[in-house]
Amino acid sequence: LTIGQEIELIWRQRWSLMTVLYLVIRYIGISYSVYVSRPKIGVVLIAHL
């Protein structure tokens, strides 16, 4: 799903329980992935110095 498709199919439609669940799962998942990988990114950057 591209950002354009998401805007058209999710954000511009009438909200429902499924819309909210989709957004919660999508953006909590992305946030969690960034949070979990954050320490690893710091270690890699320090190792290259």
N, C-alpha and C positions, 0 to 999 in steps of 0.2 A: 504494500500500500504506500503510494507516494504521498507527499505532503499535500499536493493538489487534490488527490483523490480523497484523502482524509478530510480536508476542509469541505469538499463538496458532499461527501457521503455521511459525515459524522457531525461536523460543527454547524452546518446549515440546515440540518433536518430537525424535526421536532424531537425533543429529548424524551427518552424512555429509560426504563431500568437497564435495558441492554446497552444503550448508549453510555450510560454512567459506568456500568461494569467494564465496558471496553476501554474507556478512558482511564479508569482507575488502574486496571491491569496493565495497560500499555505504559502509562507514565510512571507508575510505581516501579514497574520492571526496569525501565530505563534508568530511573533515579537510583535504584538499588545496584544495578550493574556499574554505574559510575562510582558509587560509594565503595563498592567492594574492590574495584580495580584501582582506586586512588592510591593506596599505599604502594602497590606494585609499580605504578608510574613513577613515584618519587624515588624508589630504589633504583630503577633503570636509569633515570636522569643523573643520579649521584654516581652511579657506576661508570658513566661515560665521561665524567669530569676528570 
